[in-house]
Amino acid sequence: MTNGGPTRDDRWQIQVRGLHKSFGSQEVLRGIDLDIERGKTNIVIGGSGQGKSVLMKHLMGLLQPDSGQICVDGEDIVGLDEVAIGKVQRKFGMVFQYAALFDSLNVVENIAFPLIERYHLPKSEILDRVRDLLRRLDLANVPGVEEKFPGELSGGMRKRVGLARALVDRPKILLYDEPTTGLDPIASKNVDEMIRRTADDFGVTSVVISHDMASTFRIADRIAMLYDGTIIACGTPAELLAAPHPRLREFVEPSGAVKFGASS
């Protein structure tokens, strides 16, 4: 982009510049600058109340900023009308913290829901797309999985069904909201593997909000830390560990997940 915005670079699928957002007298975002790398796993970390969820809603066009730019594939989405923003939002899929499945719908119905809501596709095509995702996400071999309801699924299976629903409309960008919250270490590692495998197999750009430092430094290609409404550190895990910002060290070190001062 030009006119004071970021220079177009196809390496970055999303570019944010000078993003400000207040709610009444509370200033939540205070001039966010952030680049999201195409086809990579980009993780945003930070404490509670630092603005991570507000930032994510801006990336999807669910909130409009007070000022600043958000460029998705080179297009500034700030100020677009409802029709144009709807087209942009179809580039995104959302994987919610607790999967957010509909309790009254079975697995097939949950995954198919976005297609049924948005398009007039033949039922056979919808079912083919759902079953393809069940197969690719290692759910097809679970006996009777298509007819199961969320209450009959394990936590890990619910995560995969939620991911399948996010993928069914073939998005370019997947947003994950605290994907390992409430999971034990083994289940968390399985979710990490699911995120990395999805990025590789489906070619999507992943944006993950996370408090889980072990997970973050295990799977991230790039990490950005949000503190007091601004991005205070951003880079590869090795770059952040080699020359950590004091607030980053303060946030990460108590987890014991990583060691600072190493270049790799």
C-alpha positions in Angstrom: 0.0 0.0 0.0 1.0 3.6 -0.5 -0.2 7.0 0.9 1.6 6.5 4.2 0.7 2.9 4.6 2.8 -0.2 4.3 4.7 -0.9 1.1 3.1 -3.9 -0.7 5.1 -7.0 -0.1 3.6 -10.4 -1.0 5.5 -12.0 1.9 3.0 -10.4 4.3 -0.6 -11.4 4.0 -1.8 -8.9 6.6 -0.1 -5.6 7.4 -1.3 -3.3 10.2 -0.1 0.2 10.6 -0.8 2.8 13.3 -3.9 1.0 14.6 -5.8 2.8 17.4 -9.0 1.8 19.1 -10.7 3.2 22.2 -13.9 2.2 24.0 -15.1 5.3 25.7 -12.2 6.6 27.8 -10.3 3.3 27.6 -7.6 3.2 25.0 -7.1 -0.4 24.1 -4.9 -0.3 20.9 -2.3 2.5 20.9 -0.7 2.4 17.5 -0.3 -1.2 16.5 2.2 -2.0 13.8 2.2 -5.7 12.8 3.1 -7.9 9.8 1.5 -11.4 9.4 3.6 -13.6 7.2 1.8 -15.5 4.4 1.6 -19.3 4.9 3.3 -19.2 8.3 2.2 -19.7 11.9 2.1 -16.2 13.5 1.5 -16.1 17.2 0.4 -13.1 19.2 1.1 -13.3 22.9 0.5 -11.0 25.9 -1.2 -10.8 29.2 -5.0 -10.6 29.9 -6.5 -7.3 29.0 -3.7 -6.2 26.7 -5.9 -6.1 23.5 -5.3 -9.4 21.8 -8.9 -10.2 21.1 -9.7 -6.7 20.1 -6.8 -6.8 17.6 -8.1 -10.1 16.2 -11.5 -8.7 15.6 -10.0 -5.8 13.7 -8.1 -8.2 11.4 -11.4 -9.8 10.4 -13.1 -6.5 10.0 -15.5 -7.2 12.9 -14.4 -3.9 14.4 -13.4 -0.7 12.8 -10.5 1.3 14.2 -10.5 4.9 15.3 -7.5 5.4 13.0 -4.8 3.3 11.2 -4.7 0.8 8.3 -5.3 -2.9 8.0 -4.2 -4.3 4.7 -5.3 -7.8 3.7 -3.6 -9.0 0.5 -2.7 -5.4 -0.2 -6.2 -4.0 0.3 -6.9 -1.6 3.1 -10.1 -2.9 4.7 -10.7 0.0 7.0 -13.8 1.9 6.0 -15.1 -0.7 3.5 -18.8 -1.0 3.2 -20.7 -4.1 4.4 -20.7 -6.0 1.1 -16.9 -5.4 0.6 -16.0 -6.3 4.2 -18.1 -9.5 3.8 -15.9 -10.6 0.9 -12.8 -10.0 2.9 -14.2 -11.9 5.8 -14.6 -15.0 3.6 -10.8 -15.1 3.5 -10.8 -15.9 7.2 -11.7 -19.0 9.2 -12.1 -18.9 13.0 -11.2 -21.7 15.4 -12.7 -20.8 18.8 -11.2 -21.5 22.2 -13.7 -24.2 23.1 -14.6 -25.1 19.5 -18.0 -23.3 19.9 -19.9 -26.2 18.3 -23.7 -26.2 18.1 -24.9 -28.8 20.7 -28.0 -29.6 18.8 -26.2 -30.4 15.5 -24.2 -33.5 14.8 -20.6 -33.4 13.4 -21.6 -33.2 9.7 -24.2 -30.5 10.4 -21.7 -28.5 12.5 -19.0 -28.6 9.8 -21.5 -27.9 6.9 -23.1 -25.0 8.7 -21.1 -22.2 7.0 -21.7 -23.6 3.6 -25.5 -24.0 4.2 -25.7 -20.4 5.5 -23.7 -18.7 2.7 -24.3 -20.7 -0.5 -26.8 -22.7 -2.4 -24.7 -25.8 -3.0 -26.0 -29.3 -3.8 -26.2 -31.4 -0.7 -23.9 -34.0 -2.3 -21.2 -31.4 -2.8 -21.5 -30.2 0.8 -21.2 -33.7 2.1 -18.2 -34.5 -0.1 -16.4 -31.4 1.3 -17.3 -32.3 4.9 -16.1 -35.9 4.4 -12.9 -34.8 2.8 -12.1 -32.7 5.8 -13.0 -35.5 8.2 -10.5 -37.7 6.3 -7.7 -35.1 6.2 -8.1 -34.3 9.9 -8.0 -37.9 10.9 -11.6 -38.1 12.1 -13.0 -40.4 9.4 -11.7 -43.5 11.1 -13.8 -42.8 14.3 -16.8 -45.1 14.2 -20.0 -43.2 13.7 -18.3 -39.9 13.9 -20.6 -38.2 11.3 -23.7 -38.7 13.5 -22.1 -37.9 16.9 -23.1 -34.7 18.8 -20.5 -32.4 20.5 -21.3 -33.9 23.9 -20.2 -37.3 22.7 -16.8 -36.1 21.5 -13.5 -35.8 23.4 -11.9 -32.4 23.8 -9.4 -33.1 21.1 -12.1 -34.3 18.7 -14.1 -31.2 19.3 -11.1 -29.1 18.4 -10.7 -31.0 15.2 -14.4 -30.6 14.3 -14.1 -26.9 15.0 -11.1 -26.7 12.8 -13.0 -28.6 10.0 -15.8 -26.1 10.2 -13.3 -23.2 9.9 -11.7 -24.9 6.9 -14.9 -25.9 5.0 -15.2 -22.5 3.2 -11.6 -22.8 2.1 -10.2 -19.7 3.8 -6.8 -18.3 3.2 -6.3 -17.2 6.8 -7.1 -19.2 10.0 -7.5 -17.4 13.4 -7.1 -19.5 16.5 -8.2 -18.1 19.9 -6.2 -19.7 22.7 -6.3 -23.2 21.1 -4.6 -25.1 24.0 -6.6 -23.6 26.9 -7.8 -26.2 29.3 -5.9 -29.1 27.7 -3.3 -31.3 29.4 0.3 -31.3 28.0 -0.3 -34.3 25.7 -3.5 -32.9 24.3 -1.8 -29.5 23.9 1.0 -31.1 21.9 -1.6 -32.8 19.7 -3.3 -29.4 19.0 0.1 -27.9 18.2 0.8 -30.6 15.7 -2.7 -30.1 14.2 -2.0 -26.4 13.8 1.3 -26.9 12.0 0.0 -29.8 9.9 -3.0 -27.7 8.8 -0.7 -24.8 7.8 1.4 -27.3 5.7 -1.4 -29.3 4.2 -3.9 -26.5 3.5 -1.4 -23.7 2.7 -3.2 -21.3 5.1 -1.8 -18.4 7.1 -2.3 -19.0 10.8 -2.7 -16.3 13.4 -2.8 -17.7 16.9 -3.6 -15.9 20.2 -1.9 -17.8 23.0 -0.9 -17.7 26.6 0.8 -21.1 26.3 4.6 -20.4 26.1 5.6 -24.0 25.5 3.2 -24.2 22.6 4.2 -20.8 21.2 7.9 -21.5 21.0 7.3 -25.0 19.7 5.2 -24.1 16.7 5.6 -20.4 15.9 7.3 -19.1 12.8 6.9 -15.6 14.1 5.9 -14.2 17.5 4.6 -10.8 18.4 4.1 -9.6 21.9 1.3 -7.1 22.7 1.8 -5.0 25.8 -0.1 -1.9 26.8 -1.8 -1.6 23.5 1.4 -1.8 21.3 3.6 -4.5 19.8 6.8 -4.3 21.8 8.6 -7.3 20.2 8.2 -9.2 17.0 10.3 -11.7 15.1 11.2 -15.4 14.9 11.5 -17.4 18.1 15.3 -17.4 17.8 15.4 -13.6 17.3 13.3 -13.0 20.4 15.3 -15.4 22.6 18.6 -14.0 21.5 17.8 -10.4 22.3 14.6 -10.3 24.4 12.7 -7.2 25.3 12.5 -6.9 29.1 8.7 -7.2 29.2 8.9 -10.3 26.9 11.4 -11.9 29.3 9.2 -11.0 32.3 6.2 -12.6 30.6 7.8 -15.7 29.2 10.5 -16.7 31.8 8.1 -17.8 34.6 6.8 -20.5 32.3 10.1 -22.3 32.2 9.3 -23.3 28.6 12.4 -21.6 27.0 15.8 -20.3 27.8 16.9 -16.8 26.8 20.3 -15.8 25.4 20.5 -18.6 22.8 20.5 -17.9 19.1 18.6 -21.0 18.2 
